[in-house]
Amino acid sequence: MASNYAIRTLDPPQRPYFSTTVVPVVDTGLHDAEGVRLVLVNGKAWDHPVAQAQYAIALINSYNMTSDARYLARAKAQADRFIERATSSRGAIYFP
């Protein structure tokens, strides 16, 4: 079946979550001992997959601008937490 759609590459400024802001290499936000971003709810720190994913993207953008491997190490810590916390059910992955 033919399609009128084609794959095209977006220039960086057109990509979702593109940023030219370098985040501090030392996380000034709430995080745990592994450097994973946390959120505070009613006085208690929690994992928050969306906050962690957004932070990981900011870290990767920062690495792309600086080539500082510390950004990749911190982004990997976010990804490791996703893998650790993921729950599979009915063919999908959920994050508690």
PDB file as gemmi writes it, atoms N, CA and C in Angstrom:
CRYST1    1.000    1.000    1.000  90.00  90.00  90.00 P 1                      
ATOM      1  N   MET A   1       0.846  -1.180   0.000  1.00  0.00           N  
ATOM      2  CA  MET A   1       0.000   0.000   0.000  1.00  0.00           C  
ATOM      3  C   MET A   1       0.889   1.241   0.000  1.00  0.00           C  
ATOM      4  N   ALA A   2       0.742   2.081  -0.952  1.00  0.00           N  
ATOM      5  CA  ALA A   2       1.532   3.302  -1.094  1.00  0.00           C  
ATOM      6  C   ALA A   2       1.023   4.368  -0.122  1.00  0.00           C  
ATOM      7  N   SER A   3       1.914   5.250   0.244  1.00  0.00           N  
ATOM      8  CA  SER A   3       1.568   6.332   1.159  1.00  0.00           C  
ATOM      9  C   SER A   3       2.143   7.639   0.644  1.00  0.00           C  
ATOM     10  N   ASN A   4       1.485   8.716   0.955  1.00  0.00           N  
ATOM     11  CA  ASN A   4       1.984  10.042   0.594  1.00  0.00           C  
ATOM     12  C   ASN A   4       2.885  10.611   1.682  1.00  0.00           C  
ATOM     13  N   TYR A   5       3.141   9.837   2.726  1.00  0.00           N  
ATOM     14  CA  TYR A   5       3.957  10.295   3.838  1.00  0.00           C  
ATOM     15  C   TYR A   5       5.417   9.933   3.609  1.00  0.00           C  
ATOM     16  N   ALA A   6       6.288  10.795   4.095  1.00  0.00           N  
ATOM     17  CA  ALA A   6       7.724  10.544   3.992  1.00  0.00           C  
ATOM     18  C   ALA A   6       8.377  10.907   5.321  1.00  0.00           C  
ATOM     19  N   ILE A   7       9.429  10.195   5.635  1.00  0.00           N  
ATOM     20  CA  ILE A   7      10.194  10.516   6.835  1.00  0.00           C  
ATOM     21  C   ILE A   7      11.082  11.706   6.513  1.00  0.00           C  
ATOM     22  N   ARG A   8      11.088  12.671   7.406  1.00  0.00           N  
ATOM     23  CA  ARG A   8      11.979  13.811   7.220  1.00  0.00           C  
ATOM     24  C   ARG A   8      12.654  14.133   8.545  1.00  0.00           C  
ATOM     25  N   THR A   9      13.831  14.673   8.461  1.00  0.00           N  
ATOM     26  CA  THR A   9      14.595  15.039   9.638  1.00  0.00           C  
ATOM     27  C   THR A   9      14.300  16.488   9.997  1.00  0.00           C  
ATOM     28  N   LEU A  10      14.040  16.724  11.263  1.00  0.00           N  
ATOM     29  CA  LEU A  10      13.798  18.088  11.728  1.00  0.00           C  
ATOM     30  C   LEU A  10      15.108  18.735  12.137  1.00  0.00           C  
ATOM     31  N   ASP A  11      15.251  19.993  11.830  1.00  0.00           N  
ATOM     32  CA  ASP A  11      16.384  20.750  12.343  1.00  0.00           C  
ATOM     33  C   ASP A  11      16.224  20.856  13.856  1.00  0.00           C  
ATOM     34  N   PRO A  12      17.326  20.905  14.606  1.00  0.00           N  
ATOM     35  CA  PRO A  12      17.224  20.906  16.067  1.00  0.00           C  
ATOM     36  C   PRO A  12      16.199  21.889  16.650  1.00  0.00           C  
ATOM     37  N   PRO A  13      16.127  23.140  16.203  1.00  0.00           N  
ATOM     38  CA  PRO A  13      15.138  24.045  16.826  1.00  0.00           C  
ATOM     39  C   PRO A  13      13.679  23.615  16.617  1.00  0.00           C  
ATOM     40  N   GLN A  14      13.421  22.744  15.663  1.00  0.00           N  
ATOM     41  CA  GLN A  14      12.056  22.275  15.402  1.00  0.00           C  
ATOM     42  C   GLN A  14      11.701  21.028  16.215  1.00  0.00           C  
ATOM     43  N   ARG A  15      12.681  20.442  16.863  1.00  0.00           N  
ATOM     44  CA  ARG A  15      12.453  19.198  17.597  1.00  0.00           C  
ATOM     45  C   ARG A  15      11.773  19.473  18.937  1.00  0.00           C  
ATOM     46  N   PRO A  16      10.851  18.584  19.341  1.00  0.00           N  
ATOM     47  CA  PRO A  16      10.239  18.752  20.665  1.00  0.00           C  
ATOM     48  C   PRO A  16      11.310  18.756  21.746  1.00  0.00           C  
ATOM     49  N   TYR A  17      11.140  19.594  22.737  1.00  0.00           N  
ATOM     50  CA  TYR A  17      12.031  19.711  23.890  1.00  0.00           C  
ATOM     51  C   TYR A  17      13.404  20.285  23.554  1.00  0.00           C  
ATOM     52  N   PHE A  18      13.576  20.826  22.346  1.00  0.00           N  
ATOM     53  CA  PHE A  18      14.851  21.465  22.011  1.00  0.00           C  
ATOM     54  C   PHE A  18      15.073  22.637  22.957  1.00  0.00           C  
ATOM     55  N   SER A  19      16.296  22.798  23.393  1.00  0.00           N  
ATOM     56  CA  SER A  19      16.637  23.906  24.285  1.00  0.00           C  
ATOM     57  C   SER A  19      18.091  24.294  24.076  1.00  0.00           C  
ATOM     58  N   THR A  20      18.382  25.551  24.279  1.00  0.00           N  
ATOM     59  CA  THR A  20      19.769  26.024  24.254  1.00  0.00           C  
ATOM     60  C   THR A  20      20.236  26.396  25.660  1.00  0.00           C  
ATOM     61  N   THR A  21      19.468  26.011  26.656  1.00  0.00           N  
ATOM     62  CA  THR A  21      19.814  26.285  28.044  1.00  0.00           C  
ATOM     63  C   THR A  21      20.589  25.111  28.624  1.00  0.00           C  
ATOM     64  N   VAL A  22      21.753  25.381  29.163  1.00  0.00           N  
ATOM     65  CA  VAL A  22      22.547  24.352  29.834  1.00  0.00           C  
ATOM     66  C   VAL A  22      22.133  24.339  31.306  1.00  0.00           C  
ATOM     67  N   VAL A  23      21.674  23.166  31.779  1.00  0.00           N  
ATOM     68  CA  VAL A  23      21.296  23.048  33.186  1.00  0.00           C  
ATOM     69  C   VAL A  23      22.569  22.923  34.023  1.00  0.00           C  
ATOM     70  N   PRO A  24      22.520  23.307  35.292  1.00  0.00           N  
ATOM     71  CA  PRO A  24      23.711  23.150  36.137  1.00  0.00           C  
ATOM     72  C   PRO A  24      24.136  21.690  36.201  1.00  0.00           C  
ATOM     73  N   VAL A  25      25.436  21.436  36.135  1.00  0.00           N  
ATOM     74  CA  VAL A  25      25.919  20.056  36.202  1.00  0.00           C  
ATOM     75  C   VAL A  25      25.677  19.469  37.592  1.00  0.00           C  
ATOM     76  N   VAL A  26      25.643  20.315  38.602  1.00  0.00           N  
ATOM     77  CA  VAL A  26      25.278  19.889  39.952  1.00  0.00           C  
ATOM     78  C   VAL A  26      23.803  20.233  40.116  1.00  0.00           C  
ATOM     79  N   ASP A  27      22.974  19.211  40.316  1.00  0.00           N  
ATOM     80  CA  ASP A  27      21.528  19.406  40.398  1.00  0.00           C  
ATOM     81  C   ASP A  27      21.171  20.260  41.602  1.00  0.00           C  
ATOM     82  N   THR A  28      20.538  21.390  41.327  1.00  0.00           N  
ATOM     83  CA  THR A  28      20.104  22.271  42.415  1.00  0.00           C  
ATOM     84  C   THR A  28      18.680  21.963  42.855  1.00  0.00           C  
ATOM     85  N   GLY A  29      18.010  21.046  42.135  1.00  0.00           N  
ATOM     86  CA  GLY A  29      16.656  20.632  42.506  1.00  0.00           C  
ATOM     87  C   GLY A  29      16.694  19.460  43.466  1.00  0.00           C  
ATOM     88  N   LEU A  30      15.516  18.996  43.844  1.00  0.00           N  
ATOM     89  CA  LEU A  30      15.408  17.862  44.760  1.00  0.00           C  
ATOM     90  C   LEU A  30      15.783  16.579  44.024  1.00  0.00           C  
ATOM     91  N   HIS A  31      16.699  15.830  44.597  1.00  0.00           N  
ATOM     92  CA  HIS A  31      17.150  14.575  43.994  1.00  0.00           C  
ATOM     93  C   HIS A  31      17.608  13.633  45.104  1.00  0.00           C  
ATOM     94  N   ASP A  32      17.747  12.347  44.749  1.00  0.00           N  
ATOM     95  CA  ASP A  32      18.213  11.372  45.737  1.00  0.00           C  
ATOM     96  C   ASP A  32      19.720  11.170  45.603  1.00  0.00           C  
ATOM     97  N   ALA A  33      20.246  10.202  46.328  1.00  0.00           N  
ATOM     98  CA  ALA A  33      21.691   9.954  46.350  1.00  0.00           C  
ATOM     99  C   ALA A  33      22.241   9.527  44.994  1.00  0.00           C  
ATOM    100  N   GLU A  34      21.382   8.962  44.129  1.00  0.00           N  
ATOM    101  CA  GLU A  34      21.819   8.543  42.795  1.00  0.00           C  
ATOM    102  C   GLU A  34      21.721   9.681  41.777  1.00  0.00           C  
ATOM    103  N   GLY A  35      21.226  10.833  42.221  1.00  0.00           N  
ATOM    104  CA  GLY A  35      21.075  11.966  41.311  1.00  0.00           C  
ATOM    105  C   GLY A  35      19.788  11.950  40.521  1.00  0.00           C  
ATOM    106  N   VAL A  36      18.807  11.144  40.957  1.00  0.00           N  
ATOM    107  CA  VAL A  36      17.528  11.051  40.261  1.00  0.00           C  
ATOM    108  C   VAL A  36      16.591  12.140  40.785  1.00  0.00           C  
ATOM    109  N   ARG A  37      15.977  12.852  39.857  1.00  0.00           N  
ATOM    110  CA  ARG A  37      15.065  13.942  40.197  1.00  0.00           C  
ATOM    111  C   ARG A  37      13.863  13.407  40.964  1.00  0.00           C  
ATOM    112  N   LEU A  38      13.477  14.112  42.023  1.00  0.00           N  
ATOM    113  CA  LEU A  38      12.319  13.771  42.840  1.00  0.00           C  
ATOM    114  C   LEU A  38      11.411  14.990  42.940  1.00  0.00           C  
ATOM    115  N   VAL A  39      10.169  14.770  43.327  1.00  0.00           N  
ATOM    116  CA  VAL A  39       9.257  15.875  43.590  1.00  0.00           C  
ATOM    117  C   VAL A  39       8.764  15.755  45.027  1.00  0.00           C  
ATOM    118  N   LEU A  40       8.470  16.888  45.620  1.00  0.00           N  
ATOM    119  CA  LEU A  40       7.999  16.930  46.996  1.00  0.00           C  
ATOM    120  C   LEU A  40       6.486  17.075  46.995  1.00  0.00           C  
ATOM    121  N   VAL A  41       5.789  16.118  47.625  1.00  0.00           N  
ATOM    122  CA  VAL A  41       4.330  16.155  47.745  1.00  0.00           C  
ATOM    123  C   VAL A  41       3.984  15.948  49.212  1.00  0.00           C  
ATOM    124  N   ASN A  42       3.318  16.946  49.791  1.00  0.00           N  
ATOM    125  CA  ASN A  42       2.929  16.874  51.205  1.00  0.00           C  
ATOM    126  C   ASN A  42       4.109  16.530  52.107  1.00  0.00           C  
ATOM    127  N   GLY A  43       5.248  17.123  51.813  1.00  0.00           N  
ATOM    128  CA  GLY A  43       6.422  16.942  52.651  1.00  0.00           C  
ATOM    129  C   GLY A  43       7.199  15.661  52.420  1.00  0.00           C  
ATOM    130  N   LYS A  44       6.818  14.866  51.435  1.00  0.00           N  
ATOM    131  CA  LYS A  44       7.511  13.607  51.164  1.00  0.00           C  
ATOM    132  C   LYS A  44       8.045  13.612  49.734  1.00  0.00           C  
ATOM    133  N   ALA A  45       9.279  13.129  49.555  1.00  0.00           N  
ATOM    134  CA  ALA A  45       9.912  13.055  48.232  1.00  0.00           C  
ATOM    135  C   ALA A  45       9.456  11.798  47.508  1.00  0.00           C  
ATOM    136  N   TRP A  46       9.071  11.973  46.221  1.00  0.00           N  
ATOM    137  CA  TRP A  46       8.575  10.865  45.407  1.00  0.00           C  
ATOM    138  C   TRP A  46       9.259  10.827  44.053  1.00  0.00           C  
ATOM    139  N   ASP A  47       9.355   9.620  43.501  1.00  0.00           N  
ATOM    140  CA  ASP A  47       9.721   9.491  42.095  1.00  0.00           C  
ATOM    141  C   ASP A  47       8.580  10.083  41.275  1.00  0.00           C  
ATOM    142  N   HIS A  48       8.919  10.745  40.184  1.00  0.00           N  
ATOM    143  CA  HIS A  48       7.902  11.311  39.295  1.00  0.00           C  
ATOM    144  C   HIS A  48       8.414  11.121  37.871  1.00  0.00           C  
ATOM    145  N   PRO A  49       7.918  10.106  37.155  1.00  0.00           N  
ATOM    146  CA  PRO A  49       8.461   9.776  35.838  1.00  0.00           C  
ATOM    147  C   PRO A  49       8.484  10.948  34.854  1.00  0.00           C  
ATOM    148  N   VAL A  50       7.470  11.801  34.879  1.00  0.00           N  
ATOM    149  CA  VAL A  50       7.451  12.937  33.942  1.00  0.00           C  
ATOM    150  C   VAL A  50       8.557  13.925  34.291  1.00  0.00           C  
ATOM    151  N   ALA A  51       8.681  14.256  35.562  1.00  0.00           N  
ATOM    152  CA  ALA A  51       9.745  15.176  35.984  1.00  0.00           C  
ATOM    153  C   ALA A  51      11.116  14.582  35.663  1.00  0.00           C  
ATOM    154  N   GLN A  52      11.267  13.276  35.883  1.00  0.00           N  
ATOM    155  CA  GLN A  52      12.541  12.617  35.601  1.00  0.00           C  
ATOM    156  C   GLN A  52      12.837  12.596  34.109  1.00  0.00           C  
ATOM    157  N   ALA A  53      11.828  12.356  33.290  1.00  0.00           N  
ATOM    158  CA  ALA A  53      12.022  12.331  31.837  1.00  0.00           C  
ATOM    159  C   ALA A  53      12.374  13.725  31.316  1.00  0.00           C  
ATOM    160  N   GLN A  54      11.678  14.746  31.800  1.00  0.00           N  
ATOM    161  CA  GLN A  54      11.977  16.114  31.364  1.00  0.00           C  
ATOM    162  C   GLN A  54      13.390  16.512  31.783  1.00  0.00           C  
ATOM    163  N   TYR A  55      13.783  16.120  32.975  1.00  0.00           N  
ATOM    164  CA  TYR A  55      15.137  16.417  33.445  1.00  0.00           C  
ATOM    165  C   TYR A  55      16.169  15.676  32.602  1.00  0.00           C  
ATOM    166  N   ALA A  56      15.895  14.408  32.280  1.00  0.00           N  
ATOM    167  CA  ALA A  56      16.819  13.630  31.445  1.00  0.00           C  
ATOM    168  C   ALA A  56      17.004  14.294  30.083  1.00  0.00           C  
ATOM    169  N   ILE A  57      15.928  14.782  29.495  1.00  0.00           N  
ATOM    170  CA  ILE A  57      16.023  15.465  28.199  1.00  0.00           C  
ATOM    171  C   ILE A  57      16.872  16.727  28.334  1.00  0.00           C  
ATOM    172  N   ALA A  58      16.661  17.487  29.403  1.00  0.00           N  
ATOM    173  CA  ALA A  58      17.474  18.693  29.628  1.00  0.00           C  
ATOM    174  C   ALA A  58      18.947  18.340  29.795  1.00  0.00           C  
ATOM    175  N   LEU A  59      19.219  17.216  30.457  1.00  0.00           N  
ATOM    176  CA  LEU A  59      20.604  16.775  30.637  1.00  0.00           C  
ATOM    177  C   LEU A  59      21.236  16.375  29.304  1.00  0.00           C  
ATOM    178  N   ILE A  60      20.477  15.681  28.466  1.00  0.00           N  
ATOM    179  CA  ILE A  60      20.999  15.288  27.149  1.00  0.00           C  
ATOM    180  C   ILE A  60      21.243  16.522  26.286  1.00  0.00           C  
ATOM    181  N   ASN A  61      20.311  17.483  26.317  1.00  0.00           N  
ATOM    182  CA  ASN A  61      20.536  18.740  25.597  1.00  0.00           C  
ATOM    183  C   ASN A  61      21.804  19.425  26.092  1.00  0.00           C  
ATOM    184  N   SER A  62      22.001  19.427  27.402  1.00  0.00           N  
ATOM    185  CA  SER A  62      23.195  20.053  27.978  1.00  0.00           C  
ATOM    186  C   SER A  62      24.459  19.333  27.540  1.00  0.00           C  
ATOM    187  N   TYR A  63      24.392  17.997  27.502  1.00  0.00           N  
ATOM    188  CA  TYR A  63      25.547  17.234  27.008  1.00  0.00           C  
ATOM    189  C   TYR A  63      25.848  17.606  25.553  1.00  0.00           C  
ATOM    190  N   ASN A  64      24.808  17.703  24.732  1.00  0.00           N  
ATOM    191  CA  ASN A  64      25.008  18.035  23.319  1.00  0.00           C  
ATOM    192  C   ASN A  64      25.678  19.392  23.135  1.00  0.00           C  
ATOM    193  N   MET A  65      25.458  20.310  24.072  1.00  0.00           N  
ATOM    194  CA  MET A  65      26.058  21.639  23.971  1.00  0.00           C  
ATOM    195  C   MET A  65      27.452  21.719  24.581  1.00  0.00           C  
ATOM    196  N   THR A  66      27.731  20.835  25.573  1.00  0.00           N  
ATOM    197  CA  THR A  66      28.988  20.956  26.314  1.00  0.00           C  
ATOM    198  C   THR A  66      29.953  19.796  26.125  1.00  0.00           C  
ATOM    199  N   SER A  67      29.458  18.633  25.715  1.00  0.00           N  
ATOM    200  CA  SER A  67      30.242  17.389  25.631  1.00  0.00           C  
ATOM    201  C   SER A  67      30.759  16.931  26.994  1.00  0.00           C  
ATOM    202  N   ASP A  68      30.143  17.409  28.071  1.00  0.00           N  
ATOM    203  CA  ASP A  68      30.538  17.034  29.428  1.00  0.00           C  
ATOM    204  C   ASP A  68      29.836  15.723  29.786  1.00  0.00           C  
ATOM    205  N   ALA A  69      30.605  14.649  29.944  1.00  0.00           N  
ATOM    206  CA  ALA A  69      30.060  13.311  30.186  1.00  0.00           C  
ATOM    207  C   ALA A  69      29.268  13.212  31.487  1.00  0.00           C  
ATOM    208  N   ARG A  70      29.451  14.151  32.399  1.00  0.00           N  
ATOM    209  CA  ARG A  70      28.683  14.118  33.650  1.00  0.00           C  
ATOM    210  C   ARG A  70      27.188  14.257  33.375  1.00  0.00           C  
ATOM    211  N   TYR A  71      26.835  15.004  32.321  1.00  0.00           N  
ATOM    212  CA  TYR A  71      25.425  15.126  31.953  1.00  0.00           C  
ATOM    213  C   TYR A  71      24.853  13.791  31.508  1.00  0.00           C  
ATOM    214  N   LEU A  72      25.615  13.034  30.741  1.00  0.00           N  
ATOM    215  CA  LEU A  72      25.140  11.722  30.305  1.00  0.00           C  
ATOM    216  C   LEU A  72      24.999  10.763  31.480  1.00  0.00           C  
ATOM    217  N   ALA A  73      25.922  10.812  32.417  1.00  0.00           N  
ATOM    218  CA  ALA A  73      25.846   9.942  33.597  1.00  0.00           C  
ATOM    219  C   ALA A  73      24.582  10.239  34.400  1.00  0.00           C  
ATOM    220  N   ARG A  74      24.251  11.503  34.538  1.00  0.00           N  
ATOM    221  CA  ARG A  74      23.047  11.867  35.288  1.00  0.00           C  
ATOM    222  C   ARG A  74      21.787  11.483  34.509  1.00  0.00           C  
ATOM    223  N   ALA A  75      21.809  11.642  33.188  1.00  0.00           N  
ATOM    224  CA  ALA A  75      20.669  11.221  32.357  1.00  0.00           C  
ATOM    225  C   ALA A  75      20.476   9.710  32.469  1.00  0.00           C  
ATOM    226  N   LYS A  76      21.577   8.970  32.499  1.00  0.00           N  
ATOM    227  CA  LYS A  76      21.497   7.507  32.641  1.00  0.00           C  
ATOM    228  C   LYS A  76      20.872   7.134  33.989  1.00  0.00           C  
ATOM    229  N   ALA A  77      21.161   7.896  35.035  1.00  0.00           N  
ATOM    230  CA  ALA A  77      20.555   7.620  36.343  1.00  0.00           C  
ATOM    231  C   ALA A  77      19.032   7.737  36.260  1.00  0.00           C  
ATOM    232  N   GLN A  78      18.538   8.716  35.499  1.00  0.00           N  
ATOM    233  CA  GLN A  78      17.088   8.855  35.323  1.00  0.00           C  
ATOM    234  C   GLN A  78      16.541   7.622  34.591  1.00  0.00           C  
ATOM    235  N   ALA A  79      17.213   7.224  33.512  1.00  0.00           N  
ATOM    236  CA  ALA A  79      16.766   6.071  32.719  1.00  0.00           C  
ATOM    237  C   ALA A  79      16.813   4.781  33.545  1.00  0.00           C  
ATOM    238  N   ASP A  80      17.857   4.631  34.344  1.00  0.00           N  
ATOM    239  CA  ASP A  80      17.951   3.434  35.194  1.00  0.00           C  
ATOM    240  C   ASP A  80      16.766   3.358  36.149  1.00  0.00           C  
ATOM    241  N   ARG A  81      16.324   4.510  36.668  1.00  0.00           N  
ATOM    242  CA  ARG A  81      15.174   4.516  37.570  1.00  0.00           C  
ATOM    243  C   ARG A  81      13.906   4.096  36.828  1.00  0.00           C  
ATOM    244  N   PHE A  82      13.741   4.544  35.581  1.00  0.00           N  
ATOM    245  CA  PHE A  82      12.586   4.113  34.786  1.00  0.00           C  
ATOM    246  C   PHE A  82      12.559   2.599  34.677  1.00  0.00           C  
ATOM    247  N   ILE A  83      13.690   2.026  34.330  1.00  0.00           N  
ATOM    248  CA  ILE A  83      13.777   0.578  34.148  1.00  0.00           C  
ATOM    249  C   ILE A  83      13.483  -0.144  35.464  1.00  0.00           C  
ATOM    250  N   GLU A  84      14.036   0.378  36.542  1.00  0.00           N  
ATOM    251  CA  GLU A  84      13.854  -0.233  37.862  1.00  0.00           C  
ATOM    252  C   GLU A  84      12.392  -0.198  38.314  1.00  0.00           C  
ATOM    253  N   ARG A  85      11.681   0.882  38.023  1.00  0.00           N  
ATOM    254  CA  ARG A  85      10.324   1.077  38.534  1.00  0.00           C  
ATOM    255  C   ARG A  85       9.217   0.628  37.573  1.00  0.00           C  
ATOM    256  N   ALA A  86       9.556   0.338  36.336  1.00  0.00           N  
ATOM    257  CA  ALA A  86       8.546   0.006  35.321  1.00  0.00           C  
ATOM    258  C   ALA A  86       7.775  -1.256  35.689  1.00  0.00           C  
ATOM    259  N   THR A  87       6.490  -1.228  35.399  1.00  0.00           N  
ATOM    260  CA  THR A  87       5.601  -2.362  35.611  1.00  0.00           C  
ATOM    261  C   THR A  87       4.917  -2.670  34.282  1.00  0.00           C  
ATOM    262  N   SER A  88       4.973  -3.921  33.867  1.00  0.00           N  
ATOM    263  CA  SER A  88       4.319  -4.320  32.620  1.00  0.00           C  
ATOM    264  C   SER A  88       2.963  -4.933  32.914  1.00  0.00           C  
ATOM    265  N   SER A  89       1.979  -4.550  32.108  1.00  0.00           N  
ATOM    266  CA  SER A  89       0.648  -5.116  32.233  1.00  0.00           C  
ATOM    267  C   SER A  89      -0.090  -4.971  30.903  1.00  0.00           C  
ATOM    268  N   ARG A  90      -0.691  -6.047  30.433  1.00  0.00           N  
ATOM    269  CA  ARG A  90      -1.494  -6.060  29.206  1.00  0.00           C  
ATOM    270  C   ARG A  90      -0.763  -5.433  28.016  1.00  0.00           C  
ATOM    271  N   GLY A  91       0.516  -5.725  27.921  1.00  0.00           N  
ATOM    272  CA  GLY A  91       1.287  -5.272  26.768  1.00  0.00           C  
ATOM    273  C   GLY A  91       1.771  -3.831  26.848  1.00  0.00           C  
ATOM    274  N   ALA A  92       1.642  -3.204  28.004  1.00  0.00           N  
ATOM    275  CA  ALA A  92       2.083  -1.812  28.145  1.00  0.00           C  
ATOM    276  C   ALA A  92       2.997  -1.702  29.366  1.00  0.00           C  
ATOM    277  N   ILE A  93       3.760  -0.638  29.407  1.00  0.00           N  
ATOM    278  CA  ILE A  93       4.639  -0.365  30.539  1.00  0.00           C  
ATOM    279  C   ILE A  93       4.061   0.830  31.298  1.00  0.00           C  
ATOM    280  N   TYR A  94       3.956   0.682  32.606  1.00  0.00           N  
ATOM    281  CA  TYR A  94       3.435   1.730  33.472  1.00  0.00           C  
ATOM    282  C   TYR A  94       4.498   2.119  34.487  1.00  0.00           C  
ATOM    283  N   PHE A  95       4.431   3.345  34.937  1.00  0.00           N  
ATOM    284  CA  PHE A  95       5.334   3.828  35.973  1.00  0.00           C  
ATOM    285  C   PHE A  95       4.504   4.281  37.168  1.00  0.00           C  
ATOM    286  N   PRO A  96       4.702   3.643  38.306  1.00  0.00           N  
ATOM    287  CA  PRO A  96       3.900   4.008  39.490  1.00  0.00           C  
ATOM    288  C   PRO A  96       4.289   5.390  40.023  1.00  0.00           C  
TER     289      PRO A  96                                                      
END                                                                             
